[in-house]
Amino acid sequence: MTRSRAEIEQDLPFAVNGTLSDADLAEFTALTESDEQLRAEFEAMSAIRARMQAEDARSPGEIGLARLMRDVDHDGAAPAAPNRTWIWQLAAAVAVAAFLGETLFLDGADDGGFQLAGVHHAETADLVVSFAPGATEDQIRTLLVGVNAEIVSGPSALGFYRLVVIDEGQAAIATAADALMAATSVVESVVDAQN
């Protein structure tokens, strides 16, 4: 033996496949005659290989080729199903048209007495206010409800809000301004917008 026992044992798969050279096969055969465990492994692997070779195992490529050939042979035999994509396109177009129609219809409907904050022009504001950085939305809302004022625009680039006092008259505006200035935890500054 010119090679070590471990090197010869590594030839087991090649011996099973029959791809060993004559010299290596002779060394392997000599070792299997004296090593009962190696001989049992060789016989088990040979039996597995023989069983696998006997089975009709087809590769995915062969299956795909068979399907393609079947489809080619039956070309034109059965008409293809009609394309029904246009039905979904029509349904989507009808839904979009209904949505747009509803939007246009509701656009002219009564607003229920509510207006967005930006609806008023900035010129109609009574007070300009800056809120404290830590003031919460709940604190601001409670304060504005208490002084009967609402935000009509803002915040500006500097963080100012323009307010309208709902009660009319200079006295109501002055009372609201005093109440806002007294709330130092919520309001930083209050200025009369008319000046």
ZIHU-V981551 format. One record per residue. N is the residue number from 0. RES is the residue in three letters. D_FIRST is the distance of its C-alpha to the first C-alpha in Angstrom with 2 decimals. Layout:
n->[N N]
res->[RES RES]
d_first->[D_FIRST D_FIRST]
//
This chain:
n->[0 1 2 3 4 5 6 7 8 9 10 11 12 13 14 15 16 17 18 19 20 21 22 23 24 25 26 27 28 29 30 31 32 33 34 35 36 37 38 39 40 41 42 43 44 45 46 47 48 49 50 51 52 53 54 55 56 57 58 59 60 61 62 63 64 65 66 67 68 69 70 71 72 73 74 75 76 77 78 79 80 81 82 83 84 85 86 87 88 89 90 91 92 93 94 95 96 97 98 99 100 101 102 103 104 105 106 107 108 109 110 111 112 113 114 115 116 117 118 119 120 121 122 123 124 125 126 127 128 129 130 131 132 133 134 135 136 137 138 139 140 141 142 143 144 145 146 147 148 149 150 151 152 153 154 155 156 157 158 159 160 161 162 163 164 165 166 167 168 169 170 171 172 173 174 175 176 177 178 179 180 181 182 183 184 185 186 187 188 189 190 191 192 193 194]
res->[MET THR ARG SER ARG ALA GLU ILE GLU GLN ASP LEU PRO PHE ALA VAL ASN GLY THR LEU SER ASP ALA ASP LEU ALA GLU PHE THR ALA LEU THR GLU SER ASP GLU GLN LEU ARG ALA GLU PHE GLU ALA MET SER ALA ILE ARG ALA ARG MET GLN ALA GLU ASP ALA ARG SER PRO GLY GLU ILE GLY LEU ALA ARG LEU MET ARG ASP VAL ASP HIS ASP GLY ALA ALA PRO ALA ALA PRO ASN ARG THR TRP ILE TRP GLN LEU ALA ALA ALA VAL ALA VAL ALA ALA PHE LEU GLY GLU THR LEU PHE LEU ASP GLY ALA ASP ASP GLY GLY PHE GLN LEU ALA GLY VAL HIS HIS ALA GLU THR ALA ASP LEU VAL VAL SER PHE ALA PRO GLY ALA THR GLU ASP GLN ILE ARG THR LEU LEU VAL GLY VAL ASN ALA GLU ILE VAL SER GLY PRO SER ALA LEU GLY PHE TYR ARG LEU VAL VAL ILE ASP GLU GLY GLN ALA ALA ILE ALA THR ALA ALA ASP ALA LEU MET ALA ALA THR SER VAL VAL GLU SER VAL VAL ASP ALA GLN ASN]
d_first->[0.00 3.77 5.61 7.41 8.66 11.92 10.86 9.45 12.73 14.75 14.08 16.28 19.49 18.11 16.76 20.26 21.99 20.06 19.35 15.59 14.70 13.64 10.09 9.73 11.72 9.67 6.63 9.72 11.49 9.15 9.37 13.08 13.77 13.14 14.50 18.12 19.09 16.53 17.63 21.26 20.88 19.44 22.38 24.91 24.01 24.05 27.48 28.79 27.78 29.46 32.57 32.82 32.54 35.27 37.68 40.08 39.17 41.19 40.93 44.00 44.39 44.71 47.28 49.23 49.27 50.54 53.33 54.29 54.52 56.60 58.96 59.30 60.16 62.83 64.29 68.04 67.97 69.15 71.23 69.85 71.61 74.35 73.63 75.39 74.81 78.44 79.62 77.91 79.23 82.73 82.46 81.32 84.22 86.73 85.40 85.69 89.21 90.27 88.93 90.74 93.92 93.87 93.24 96.17 98.38 97.66 98.06 101.78 102.14 104.03 102.03 103.50 105.03 101.73 100.80 97.75 98.09 97.96 100.77 103.54 104.15 103.57 107.30 108.26 106.46 108.62 106.20 103.05 100.75 97.49 95.64 93.85 90.06 89.37 91.86 90.39 91.38 93.07 95.18 96.23 97.11 99.13 101.03 101.83 103.05 105.19 106.93 107.14 105.19 102.34 99.89 100.75 98.21 95.45 93.53 94.31 91.95 93.37 93.16 96.84 98.04 101.39 103.32 106.35 108.64 109.63 113.09 115.36 117.39 116.96 117.55 114.55 112.37 113.54 112.92 109.39 108.68 109.89 107.75 104.66 105.27 105.68 102.15 100.40 97.11 96.81 98.83 98.58 101.47 104.24 106.32 109.15 107.88 111.44 111.93]
//
